[in-house]
Structures are given as structure tokens and as C-alpha cells.
């Protein structure tokens, strides 16, 4: 019963914010946006090879680094990698 009540509260909260988003001022929107971004930046979305958690921001940085390395030709083929293992 508590779970259902919580869901109904969330649905009402969503409706409330959907209505009010059109009327709040720019400063308020910027504060909410900063809160939203902070929430997701600290969210664990992947893990480093050593098992440590990786936030969304760290993951994006790793992807940007990998893409830059690929564009520069700074990579090896899978075959070359396997030969290094031997």
C-alpha cells in the first residue's frame, strides 16, 4: 500500500512540475538544470577495468579521449594486440 501511495505521489509531482515549468523564471530553471546535471554526473554508468565505478562525466571523457586517439591513428589492431600478449 505504501508503494502505491508513493507512485501516486510521484505522478502528482510530475503533473505539478509539467504545469509549472512554463511559469518559473530563468534563474529557477538554471538552478534546477544544475541540480539535474549534478545528479547524472555523479551517477555510476560504467566501471573502470580495475572495477572502480565510473561516473557519466568520466565515461564521456574516456570516450572523447578514445575518439581523439582513433582520429590520430593511435591504436593497434586486435591481431597486433594478441601478438603482444604472447
C-alpha positions in Angstrom: 0.0 0.0 0.0 2.9 2.4 0.8 4.4 1.7 -2.6 1.2 2.6 -4.4 0.8 5.8 -2.4 4.4 6.7 -3.3 3.7 6.1 -7.0 0.6 8.3 -6.9 2.6 11.0 -5.1 5.3 10.8 -7.9 2.6 11.0 -10.6 1.1 14.1 -9.0 4.5 15.6 -8.6 5.3 15.1 -12.3 2.0 16.8 -13.2 2.7 19.7 -10.9 6.1 20.3 -12.5 4.9 19.9 -16.0 2.4 22.6 -15.4 4.7 25.0 -13.5 7.7 24.6 -15.9 6.1 27.2 -18.2 5.8 29.8 -15.5 9.0 29.6 -13.5 11.7 32.3 -14.1 15.1 31.7 -15.8 17.0 31.7 -12.5 14.9 28.9 -11.2 15.3 26.9 -14.4 19.1 27.3 -14.2 19.2 26.1 -10.6 17.0 23.1 -11.5 19.2 22.3 -14.5 22.4 22.5 -12.4 20.8 20.1 -9.9 19.7 17.7 -12.7 23.2 17.8 -14.3 24.8 17.2 -11.0 22.6 14.2 -10.3 23.5 12.5 -13.5 27.2 13.4 -13.4 27.6 11.5 -10.2 25.6 8.5 -11.4 27.6 5.4 -12.0 27.2 4.3 -15.6 30.2 2.0 -16.1 33.3 0.6 -14.4 37.0 1.1 -15.0 38.9 -2.0 -15.9 40.1 -2.2 -12.2 36.5 -2.4 -11.1 36.2 1.2 -9.8 32.9 3.0 -10.6 32.8 5.5 -13.5 30.5 8.5 -13.5 28.7 9.7 -16.6 31.2 12.6 -16.8 34.2 10.3 -16.5 32.7 7.9 -19.1 32.2 10.8 -21.6 35.8 12.0 -21.0 37.1 8.4 -21.7 35.0 8.2 -24.9 36.3 11.6 -26.1 39.9 10.5 -25.4 39.4 7.3 -27.3 37.8 9.0 -30.2 40.7 11.5 -30.4 43.2 8.6 -30.3 41.4 6.9 -33.1 41.4 10.0 -35.2 45.1 10.4 -34.7 45.7 6.8 -35.7 46.9 6.0 -32.2 45.7 2.4 -31.9 46.6 -1.2 -32.8 44.7 -3.9 -34.4 43.3 -6.8 -32.4 45.8 -9.2 -34.1 48.7 -7.0 -33.0 47.3 -6.8 -29.5 47.0 -10.6 -29.3 50.6 -11.0 -30.5 51.7 -8.6 -27.7 50.1 -10.9 -25.2 52.3 -13.9 -26.3 
